Amino acid sequence: MDGRTAAPEEPHSVANNLYIASLEPASGKSVIALGVMELLSRRLDRVGYFRPVVPSTDPVDSRLALMDGRYELAGEPEERYAFTVDEVERLLAQGRTDELFKGVLEAYRALADKAPFVLCDGTDYTGVSTALEFEFNAKLANHLGAPVLAIVNGRSRTAHDVVEATHVARESLTAEGCTLLATVVNRVDPDDLDTIQEAADAVSHDDPIWVVPEVPTLSMPTVREVATGIGAKVLLGDTDAAMDRVASKITIAAMTLPHVLDRLVDGAIVLTPGDRADVLLGVIGSRMATTFPNVAAVVLTGGYQPEDSLVRLLDGFSSIPCPVLSVDDDTYGTATDVNAVPAVLRPRQTRKIATALDTFEAHVDIDVLANRIEVTRSTVVTPLMFEFDIIERARQDRRHIVLPESSDDRILRAAEILQRRGVATLTLLGNPKVVETRAATLGVDLTGIDVIDPATSPLRKVFADRYAELRAHKGATPDLAFEMLLDVSYFGTMMVLLGHADGMVSGAAHTTQHTVRPSLEVVRTKPGVAIVSSVFFMLLPDRVLVYGDCAINPNPDASQLADIAISSAETAAAFGVYPRIAMLSYSTGESGQGTDVKAVREATELVRQRRPDLQVEGPMQYDAAVDVGVGEKKLPGSQVAGNATVFIFPDLNTGNNTYKAVQRSAGAVAVGPVLQGLNKPVNDLSRGCTIPDIVNTVAITAIQAQQEAAAAARTQQEQGAGV
């Protein structure tokens, strides 16, 4: 065995989430969300339902209540949302956008651990600035790694308007890097339904567009919702059937009774002053007659109550045919309040729910939608997702990491964060009193973190003897080694070598050479690996790329380039990036000649010989590696061209300048350099590193240590089995 790991298979796993995003207000998104949940619940035992932002938790968000009341949902109610609108607005006002997105991702991941599929229901344009809400939802979908079902509001729009709105929606989502599953144009005038569907079908697109008609009753509140919305008291007729009836219109009864009766319609809410006994009796009487429409309710305004004699009369009826409500406000104010009551789908509204589901299933191809949900995955990997994943992976099996540079304030601040988040068990090197004093000055809490002083530690002698033994062929003596072990880089490296720590991170205050030299001397390379090299994880807005080698080897030859490529592919795979290797040069394919391009061509062939399971192409120019159109022209039929994820630079000069250019010009986050090929995980920091850089690098080192431990356990098991 050479210690290497095989590249993973191309990911083909089934999709596990979907994000529903409306492109504008009042799109009827609740109907679409209900339809999708019904589809999912018929195919899965338990589905997760998640709202990144809810209007309020008191009262409970109506959509959460609907889904919770109808379906067997995964998780507890408080796990199904991340923030309220007020909390989001406060975070945005304070410029804490990253904290907001991290909070949503953390809440989502906690729920996703409990469900095979999670439906994410985006915001409703009820709080966050409308101008920013589309971008907000697109970014959330990307951070959650979810394809998008886009909802376009078709109300009061012509076929031309709908086609334009749909085009804008699809183009906007694509421009944000989203993976589009399908588009639903909702609330279309039923008379225009066929015309609009034909116009949508006539437009060339890869994803389906479905057109769903407006159903008036779905946008009308019930009597119960009206009563709650206007703060009315129910005087008579308080039955579930009557209170759950849809209220279709407001009729103001300010005229004589005959004229009121002429204006009654089915489902009307009749508003009249509370002292108009004639109107009250007339409307109730109309409900008992088969010759008049069935009104939904009577609302008595002005705070007037029916006279006792009238109440006795009404009590004599076998039943009151419609609810009678009372409010203190006048008729005009009450009418305004009733108009403002929203229609909301609720668990007990069986008729409304049935209507919504029937409408959805009649106009959306359920089989096609189910198939697309099953196979469509977002390929987006945002920096936030990558960073979140490595932190979570590190926390699952905490490893012991030594940080030699306790004199650097960034290291102390990062150590506190790492300790609080449980990323790793930490040891700092330095004088404990000096470290404690500096930490107190910075307001940093280092509780739970060991501090070892190499000058006074009894381990110094143990490490020196072992170092002298390993380097005796280079003239090392115990006395010389004892002096060398005062150096924190040597002390930290020996901690890792002899199992007192699982990995080391250094370089914030030391050069790469100072950090790496001790490891090259005593840790050395893995079996089958000829050269220690490095990669940067380049976190672009919508994907993660791996660049190697940008920090260690100035002018690798063909064999070394091949080794760097293989190591880089293994590192990429270990961190969830499927490796497609582009061996970079100033020419593509067979077009170029010269010593440099020849070395890249030879290196490419060596990779194919050594690891035929890896996808590799070269020599290749950067544009052919990263751009699908250019790649198809220059290397037609290549699996790598245009889709490369691992970029191997021909020399350090090219690699170092390129990663910094991409970092600055594209706004990429560069995580690294991550060293590869060593027997134990030791990683270098840039001297310009930030605190998040240190946190990420420690997490990566901890994951490398996890993988080393797993590989050692497998080897031991194989040896025990006689393999």
C-alpha angles and dihedrals in degrees: 000000000000098000093248126130125224120248113257123251118263105279112256101155121147117265115261105190147032132197119213111205127178115209095212141007126287095023095142091245093161091067092052093045090051091050093050092047090051089052093049095044091057091056104036132051094224131011130194118228117197134182114190091200130020127189092234144336093216102083097023113254107270094226092052089048091050095051094041092050095049106035139045096246129193119245133013122301093255090054093061098076137038109202143001121238091254091053092049093050091049093050092047092048089053092049092245095136095139090053089052094052092043090052092052092047093048093050092046094049091050090056094041089059088065101046137052090220134020125200109208114205110201129218123295104221090255101120121357111080107282091224090058100036098086092054089043092056093044091053092047091052090052094047090051091047091234130147114233131242101199121211118204121191108236097178114132091356129130123227090261091050092050093050090050093047092048092049091050091048094050094043092047094051092046090049089054089055095251124151107234116215100178143317128241119198103204137191095026118167105263091226090059097041099104094042093051094045090051091049091050092048091051091063115089111243139144096221126061125258117204126191119212123190128234112259106199096207091059091061094047122091123232123244088254091054090048091050091050093043096053096036094243127171115230108229101172141001098035099166126139093238093051096042093049094053117117116253108218105177145006117240116189110209103204096133135070118297098258091056091046091053090051090057100049118119134178112283095011123156104218114210117198136153111271093242094060098100091165092060093045093051093042095052093045089048091051089058090057093052124080091214097069135063118262109253118206101222147334120237117200111207136198095047093276117146124208114264117261092249090054091049090052089051093050091046088060092065115098088232139352107245096211137017119270113210133188132208134175096223123091123259097263094049091046091052090053091049094048091051089055095054108111124223110239130181110237132185095250095051095094095165094051092045091050090049092049093049093045090051094047095048093045093057105028119068098237095193093051091046092049092050093049092048089052098050105028115095128171111242092197117120110183123198088249091055093048094048092045091050096051092048091050093046091050091050093053092070111015115217129196113252126184120214109196098186104076090147090072115087091212090059092052093049092046091048091057091051092047092049094047092049093045093235096143145342105259139208122188122201119222145072105318094217093049091047093048092048093050092045091052090050090052093044090241120152112216096175110149094021119113119224117202125190109211090204094062104023117115086220090071093077092045091050093045093053092050093046091050090051093051094045100038090112087062094051098263116158130192091250093050091045091050089058093045091054089069084075108093093217092057093042092049092046092052090049088058095042094052096042100255087120133017096221146352134227119194142141104094089109101015135063122257089250092053091050098044103036096078091050092050089051100049113003093048129173132312119260110277093020115109100185141031111232140162143230136199121217103223108206106203121182093265107019147019121243128187120223122193141214104006102136117029120035118054101192114005118189124228095275092048091048089054090050091049090050094052093045091047092051090052092049091049092050091047089059098045100266111127104228119239104163123215113191099207128218140144091269136044127231116329096337099097135063134191140089096285097049090043090057091052091048091051091047090053091054091048091054090051091050096046097039112020089169092069125088107232135162132182163221090016137157118236095248091053089050097050106028118070094205095050092042092054091051097047100035108018114197095017117143090209105041110100091003103063118144100174116056118194114196120210094231143002094258092058095041098047094047093045096051091049092047092051091044093055103033099040097035091240122166109233113208113192158323088248110190118223135187098043121123090233129032112263119158135192127222127208112248086234093054122140127223091259088052090057092047092050094046092050089050091051091048090050091052090049088052090051089053092048090052092048092049091049090050091051092049091050091049092049092049090049090051091049094246 
